[in-house]
Amino acid sequence: MKAVVTIIRQMGIMYILMFIGFIVYRKKIIDEKGSRQMANLLVWVVNPIVMLISYQMEFSMEKLKQLGISFALSLVSMIIGIIIAEIIFKDNGNIDKLAVSFANGGFIGIPLVTNILGAENVFFLSAYFVCFWVLNYTYGIYRISEDKSLVSLKKILGNPGIIAIIVGFLIFISPVKLPKIVYDAFNFIGNTNTPIAMIVLGTYIAESGLTTLFTNKRTYFICFIKLIVIPLIMVGIYKLLPSSLNDIKKVLLIAMSAPVAVTVSMFSQIYGKDYKYAAQLVGLSTLLSLITIPLIMHIADIVW
């Protein structure tokens, strides 16, 4: 029941922010150009800063070991999702592939993990975010842009998100942390992540039309694969792991069960694809996850 209440609250906040984005676009306070600029700000500045400050914590070997396990499981889980997407959508369907592969594990995952498993378990999510951003800036950008030249080792290492991950890990293993004034400033910026993302999504929906959110039959199929099929596969795979890893397994299952990542619609806009369709996938999957996440977690409790 606690999980259901937490999810409902987060969905309510998300849809209020989306509604604000919807209104400001319809009232012409923000136009298509402004929406794209906000998306660029989020992808290239705000998100990397969120990753960086997530590593601002005291180092211990036990935490490092747990981080390694979380990283390995996150990477395997996301690669499995990518493989499934590639198999189902062999021809074209690049937006569909990204929608199935990447989940909005931040906004939904963090509050759920905090309230259900305890704040100390949020640390495991940082490994998931590492995999999420590495794969987003490589596989994700390649798939959505269909341009291999945009993905190279130089560009990967020079990407703000990857730089943030590297610097963040160095901060984690080092006794020297960010000065409080710097951390506080970055934390303020990081707190804008969800509002900006949801407002941008609201502008996307305003462009595409609210009624289309529920009338496209294909989006329901994508949501079924993303919210039901892949999480159930994860439940089966995690069943093979020892019970001592149950906290990590639950954290990653929550992340993998989350709705379609907002970056799918943002990348679609940045690289000139059908971001209105991508926004429909994000919006519908967010609404449906209100039902599916508690269901998946209940099944996991029974199976494990």
C-alpha positions, 0 to 999 in steps of 0.5 A: 500500500505504501508503494501505491501511495508513493507512486500516486503522489509522484505521478500527481506531481509529474502530471501537474508539471506536464500540465504546466508545460502544456499550458505555457506552450498553448499560451505561446509563452514557450514556442518550439524553439524554446522547448528545444533549448530547454531540452538541450539544457537538460541533456547537456547541463542539468543531467550531468550535474545530477550524476556528478553530485550523486557520488558526493559520499564517504568512501568504503570498500563495502560500498565500492563492492556493492556499487560494482555489483549494482553496476554489473547487474544494471549493465546486464539488465539494460543490455537485455532490454536493448537486445529485446528491443532490437529483436522485436523492432528489427526494421526501423522503429528506432524511437520504439527501440529506445522507449523499450530500452531506457526507463525513467528510473530517476524521478520514479525510482529515487522516491520509491526506493527511499520510501520503500527500501530506505534512503541508504539504498538509493546509492545502488541507483547511482550505478544504474544511472552510470549505465543509463547515461553511458548507453544513452550517449552511445547506443541511444544517440546512434539509434535516434540520429542514425549517424555513426559519426556522432558516436566516437571514443573522443566524443564519448569521453568529451561528453558532459555526461560521461565527464560527470561520471568520471569526475564523480567516481574520482570524488567518491574514491577520494577523501577530497569532496566538492566544497560545500558552496560548489555542492550546494550550487550544483544541488540547486541545479540538480533540483531543476531536473524533474521540473524542466523535464516534465515541463518540456514533455508537456510542451511536446504533448501540447504540440502533438495533441492531448487526445493522441495520447490515448488513440495510438494503438502502437503506443499500448504495445510499446508500453506492454513490452516496456512495463510488463514483459521486460520487468517480468524477465528481470524478475526471472533473471534476478531469481537466480541471484542469492537472497543476500542481494535482494535489496540491490535486486529490488532497487534495480527492478524498480528502475527497470519497471519505470516508464519510458525515459524522458530522454527518448522524447528529448533526443528525438527532438534534438536529432530531428525525429518524431518527438511528438510520438516519443512524448506520447510514449512517455506520457502513456507509459507514465500513466500506466506505470501507476498500475504496473510497478506495484504489480511487478513488485508484488510478483517479485515478492512472491517469486523471490 
